[in-house]
Amino acid sequence: MGVVKGVILDESVLFVGGEGDDDKNVSSLQRGVESLIKPLFLSRTRIGIAYSVDLPTDKVSILKRISSLYSLHCFILNDPVNEVAMPDWCNAENESIIYLVSSQKLLLGKLRSYNWLVVVLNVGGENESGSSRESDTPNIDNLAELPLNICRLNKKLTGNNFLTVGYMMKPSRVEDFAKRGAFPLYPTENGLMFVPLMVTLPLASQLKDVDIVLHKATDEILSVEENKLTFTPKMQELQRYLDQNQDFCVVDPLVKIYPILDRLEIQQVLLGLSELNTVGSCLIRGARFLKVDNFSEVNFASELAIAGLSLPCIVKPNVACGVSDAHKMAIVFRVEDFKRINVPLPAVIQEYVDHSSTLYKFYVLGEKVFYAVKKSIPNADILMKSSSGDDLKPLEFDSLKSLPTAESSVVASDASNESIDLKLVTDAANWLRKKLSLTIFGFDVVIQEGTRDHVIVDVNYLPSFKEVPDDISIPAFWAAIRNKFDSMVSKQARA
């Protein structure tokens, strides 16, 4: 039998209670049903729903609604009168199919005739046939356990030759990655299986079956006060586990992403790019900057000059991500206006680079580097013309929601643009990868008009890299994770 690529959910695991329920419970879905179906659906696992011919009409309607919502196969099982065609994948060669059934309805003889892998959802601790948790038939106590159980079965079926990657990030980001095929439950070409780390289950018990953790910790920040981060309880739980299991593979350790969370710290890191520059070539550098703790206490005329800054400037919160106002920014045209902007403190004043409205987004996936070209904020003279009259009011915006852009369209990553020095920026990407010790990150580059300086204006952790075609980026994403694990194992063997 091959790896599991399909799941059939018996009606008995989808509805609350058993026979004898009063009317108000008859059509109630089991808690966690849609929370199970969605990650299975996003992982590109084939899903079917099987129900008996005597299932009440209202329940059939609910099953068909779910089937329609997620494009699932819904069919009658064991109809004594009419032969109902099952989906072709239910009997596919070289693939395994899981049939999830409640212990209250388990009829092993009939189910085994289909050559499916039966998994039992326990109700009351024991099924009708008396088979216990020690039986050869896998048992789970919660619907949320099924994805991890699929990974266990796949390892068993393949001789434990694959690695399980447990991922933790906000649902919208999971959906963004998963709909592009990044998180399959069945093994990838380089031997990875992806499973969601469920909030409803104890984390430590899930991690016993996981080889690698992939997280987007910046999604899990609750607050930042006096440079101290407070993470969600689930991320705190993960951090405690990693502290107690130093050899566990994680992409990436939380301590490695801290510099990216602090705009001042990452600007100071970027100062080291000077070692890549050579006489006669264009420069790669970070933007010039100045930290401000209080807008009312700074002599901007002198401090800006000392920092090598000239107006206009862009002002950003020191906290780079994870909290609601981390992307609240302002472009300031006059010195006196720094005192009237509404940007959280402490803040970083960054040079505004005229760059012909062109932004280069670079993505580092392990040792692979990709880029895309996007339209960006216009040059300063255009922005100044957009201000009403002679007032030149500061332009305040949230960079996640809207930008003062010339155009919003994305330019293809293979667009012809001779101004970018790809070798220089690739060297910078590799320099940053080693300096930050990160596996997957991104950064934004603009090219300054006149000087042709290549200026890095932002660095971020685990970007979506969705501008890069999936058939190129997703295998590179998998390879980066696999190489991280192999490198860690190799270092442990040499120690």
ABEGO torsion letter per residue (X at the ends): XBBBABBBBBAAAABBEBBGBBAAAAABBBBGAAAAAAAAAAAGBBBBBBBBAABBAAAAAAAAAAAAAAGBBBBBBGBAABBBBBBAAAABBGBBBBBBBBAAABBAAAAAAAGBBBBBBBBGGBBAAGBBAABABBBBABAAAAAAAAAAAAAAAAGGABBBBBBBBBAAAAAAAAAAGABBABBBAAGBBBBBBBAABBAAAAAAABABBBBBAAAABABBBGGBBBBBAAAAAAAAAAAABAABBBOBBAAAAAAAABAAAAAAAAAAAAAABBBGBBBBBBBBBBBBABAAABBAAAAAAAAGBBOBBBBBBABABGBAAAABBBBBABAAAAAABBBBOBBBBBBBBBAGGBBBBBBBBEABBBBBBBBBBBBAAAAAAABBEAAGBBBBBBAAABBBBABABBBBAABBBAABBAAAAAAAAAAAAAAAGBABBBBBBBBBBGAGBBBBABBBBGBAGAABBAAAAAAAAAAAAAAAAAAAAAAAAAX
